[in-house]
Amino acid sequence: MPPESKIKKLIPTLYKRDALSHLLFGHINAVRYNLSGSTIEQAVEQFKRYYNLSEDEYPTQTAVRTYHTMTKELHELQRKK
């Protein structure tokens, strides 16, 4: 695999993620904001139902981990500003 270019190293990791991860992140945040009693797992299950994704295609624990990682990356970006 070729090394990453210098310009790509300047782009925060959060922005390099794929579209599915960005959709998931936004969906979970929207659900939890609008339905304050919702858990991350409930929001993930709703996301998977909406996009017709099975557990084999997108395991819930993977989605939860992705959400937590992206939240951490966002907080790190906000701290750097």
DRENMI-67657 format. One record per residue (C-alpha): residue number from 1; x, y, z. Coordinates in Angstrom, 3 decimals, padded with zeros to 6 digits, m for minus. Layout:
% DRENMI-67657
(pt NUM,(X,Y,Z))
...
***
This chain:
% DRENMI-67657
(pt 1,(000.000,000.000,000.000))
(pt 2,(001.504,003.371,m000.973))
(pt 3,(002.224,005.853,001.794))
(pt 4,(m000.355,008.518,002.473))
(pt 5,(000.298,011.871,000.809))
(pt 6,(001.244,014.859,002.969))
(pt 7,(m002.008,016.655,002.203))
(pt 8,(m004.121,013.695,003.341))
(pt 9,(m002.238,013.619,006.630))
(pt 10,(m003.516,017.126,007.285))
(pt 11,(m007.152,016.044,006.950))
(pt 12,(m008.511,014.919,010.308))
(pt 13,(m009.385,011.243,010.565))
(pt 14,(m013.041,012.055,011.187))
(pt 15,(m013.451,013.426,007.672))
(pt 16,(m011.758,010.447,005.990))
(pt 17,(m014.464,008.010,007.077))
(pt 18,(m016.857,006.451,004.584))
(pt 19,(m020.381,007.694,003.878))
(pt 20,(m022.035,004.898,005.874))
(pt 21,(m020.119,005.935,009.002))
(pt 22,(m021.120,009.580,008.534))
(pt 23,(m024.765,008.616,008.028))
(pt 24,(m024.671,006.429,011.131))
(pt 25,(m023.064,009.161,013.238))
(pt 26,(m025.609,011.778,012.175))
(pt 27,(m028.524,009.409,012.608))
(pt 28,(m027.555,008.393,016.131))
(pt 29,(m027.011,011.989,017.200))
(pt 30,(m030.352,013.063,015.710))
(pt 31,(m032.264,010.215,017.346))
(pt 32,(m030.656,010.799,020.746))
(pt 33,(m031.281,014.552,020.509))
(pt 34,(m034.939,014.203,019.509))
(pt 35,(m035.752,011.134,021.617))
(pt 36,(m033.683,011.734,024.733))
(pt 37,(m034.471,008.330,026.248))
(pt 38,(m033.004,006.452,023.277))
(pt 39,(m029.839,004.438,023.665))
(pt 40,(m027.078,004.248,021.098))
(pt 41,(m027.990,000.612,020.458))
(pt 42,(m031.650,001.523,019.795))
(pt 43,(m030.576,004.239,017.372))
(pt 44,(m028.273,001.764,015.596))
(pt 45,(m031.085,m000.770,015.263))
(pt 46,(m033.364,001.922,013.832))
(pt 47,(m030.621,002.940,011.380))
(pt 48,(m030.159,m000.664,010.264))
(pt 49,(m033.903,m001.135,009.773))
(pt 50,(m034.172,002.091,007.747))
(pt 51,(m031.307,001.096,005.447))
(pt 52,(m032.306,m002.577,005.426))
(pt 53,(m028.983,m003.776,006.826))
(pt 54,(m028.761,m007.178,008.471))
(pt 55,(m026.622,m008.022,011.502))
(pt 56,(m024.275,m009.909,009.162))
(pt 57,(m023.898,m006.887,006.889))
(pt 58,(m023.360,m004.380,009.701))
(pt 59,(m022.975,m005.827,013.206))
(pt 60,(m024.472,m003.657,015.940))
(pt 61,(m021.293,m003.740,018.024))
(pt 62,(m019.263,m002.534,015.046))
(pt 63,(m021.672,000.359,014.544))
(pt 64,(m021.573,001.257,018.253))
(pt 65,(m017.767,001.183,018.233))
(pt 66,(m017.704,003.366,015.107))
(pt 67,(m020.021,005.875,016.781))
(pt 68,(m017.888,006.055,019.945))
(pt 69,(m014.683,006.432,017.915))
(pt 70,(m016.156,009.215,015.794))
(pt 71,(m017.442,011.007,018.902))
(pt 72,(m013.946,010.869,020.388))
(pt 73,(m012.441,012.183,017.134))
(pt 74,(m014.947,015.043,017.060))
(pt 75,(m014.127,016.017,020.642))
(pt 76,(m010.413,015.969,019.825))
(pt 77,(m011.024,018.234,016.811))
(pt 78,(m013.052,020.646,018.921))
(pt 79,(m010.320,020.736,021.571))
(pt 80,(m007.668,021.631,018.957))
(pt 81,(m009.577,024.706,017.759))
***
